[in-house]
Amino acid sequence: MKFGTSNPNIIDTIGIENGCVVLSLIQGVSVDESSIRDLQYKFNVYLSYILDGQLEEEYPHFSSNSARIDLLFQYEPTGIARDFIDKAVHQCASEGVGVNLVVGAVNV
């Protein structure tokens, strides 16, 4: 299975961690100016999945849980990718959705 921006309309993984629903975006290639739109698109798929109620519809037993998006990157995001992630963290926090960046834990 392809993960990350190479499969833009699919949630890579969904799980529970300490009572929080975690949607993980697994990105095994670096993101730069030529691919930032792909990352933005995929991230928006995740955010819409949570905010538009699709997560609750497909997993009703998670309806009372908080939600978080984990960005699991093989490479440290820089430049425009880092700027996007920083903005996404703040924007999502105002919607009650956490965003967590983990770098180097991906082996795809």
C-alpha positions as CSV (number, residue, x, y, z in Angstrom):
1,M,0.0,0.0,0.0
2,K,1.2,3.5,-0.8
3,F,1.2,6.0,2.0
4,G,1.5,9.8,2.3
5,T,1.0,12.1,-0.6
6,S,1.4,9.3,-3.1
7,N,-2.1,8.1,-2.1
8,P,-3.9,11.4,-1.5
9,N,-7.5,10.4,-0.8
10,I,-6.8,7.6,1.8
11,I,-6.2,7.9,5.5
12,D,-3.0,6.0,6.1
13,T,-3.8,4.7,9.5
14,I,-6.4,5.2,12.3
15,G,-5.9,4.1,15.9
16,I,-6.4,5.0,19.5
17,E,-3.7,6.3,21.8
18,N,-4.6,7.1,25.4
19,G,-8.2,7.7,24.5
20,C,-7.4,9.9,21.6
21,V,-8.3,8.9,18.0
22,V,-5.1,9.3,16.0
23,L,-5.0,9.6,12.2
24,S,-1.5,9.1,10.9
25,L,-0.2,10.6,7.7
26,I,3.0,8.6,6.8
27,Q,5.3,10.6,4.6
28,G,8.4,8.7,3.4
29,V,9.6,11.2,0.9
30,S,10.7,14.8,1.5
31,V,8.2,17.6,0.8
32,D,9.4,20.7,-1.1
33,E,8.0,23.5,-3.1
34,S,7.1,21.2,-6.0
35,S,5.1,18.8,-3.7
36,I,3.7,21.1,-1.0
37,R,0.2,21.2,-2.7
38,D,0.1,17.4,-2.4
39,L,0.8,17.6,1.3
40,Q,-1.8,20.4,1.8
41,Y,-4.4,18.4,-0.1
42,K,-3.8,15.2,1.9
43,F,-3.8,17.1,5.2
44,N,-7.1,18.7,4.3
45,V,-8.5,15.3,3.6
46,Y,-7.6,14.3,7.1
47,L,-9.0,17.4,8.7
48,S,-12.2,17.2,6.7
49,Y,-12.6,13.6,7.7
50,I,-12.6,14.7,11.4
51,L,-14.5,18.0,11.2
52,D,-17.2,17.0,8.7
53,G,-18.2,14.0,10.8
54,Q,-17.0,11.2,8.6
55,L,-14.8,9.8,11.4
56,E,-17.8,9.7,13.8
57,E,-20.0,8.2,11.1
58,E,-17.6,5.4,10.2
59,Y,-16.4,4.8,13.8
60,P,-19.4,5.8,16.1
61,H,-17.7,4.2,19.1
62,F,-15.0,6.9,18.8
63,S,-17.5,9.8,18.9
64,S,-16.6,10.9,22.4
65,N,-12.9,10.8,21.8
66,S,-10.6,13.7,21.0
67,A,-8.8,13.6,17.7
68,R,-5.3,14.2,16.6
69,I,-3.4,14.1,13.3
70,D,0.1,12.6,13.5
71,L,2.5,13.6,10.7
72,L,5.0,10.8,10.6
73,F,7.8,12.1,8.3
74,Q,10.9,10.2,7.3
75,Y,12.7,13.6,6.7
76,E,12.6,16.8,8.6
77,P,10.3,19.2,6.9
78,T,12.0,22.5,5.9
79,G,11.0,25.8,4.2
80,I,7.5,25.9,2.9
81,A,6.6,22.4,4.3
82,R,7.6,23.5,7.8
83,D,5.7,26.8,7.4
84,F,2.6,24.9,6.4
85,I,2.8,22.5,9.3
86,D,3.4,25.3,11.8
87,K,0.3,27.1,10.5
88,A,-1.7,23.8,10.5
89,V,-0.9,23.2,14.1
90,H,-2.3,26.5,15.2
91,Q,-5.3,26.4,12.9
92,C,-6.3,22.9,14.0
93,A,-5.9,23.7,17.7
94,S,-8.6,26.3,17.3
95,E,-10.8,23.5,15.9
96,G,-10.0,21.2,18.8
97,V,-7.8,18.9,16.7
98,G,-4.2,18.2,17.7
99,V,-1.4,17.9,15.3
100,N,1.8,16.1,16.1
101,L,5.0,16.0,14.0
102,V,7.3,13.0,14.4
103,V,10.4,12.9,12.3
104,G,12.6,9.9,11.5
105,A,10.3,7.2,12.7
106,V,9.2,6.2,9.2
107,N,10.7,3.4,7.3
108,V,8.7,3.0,4.1
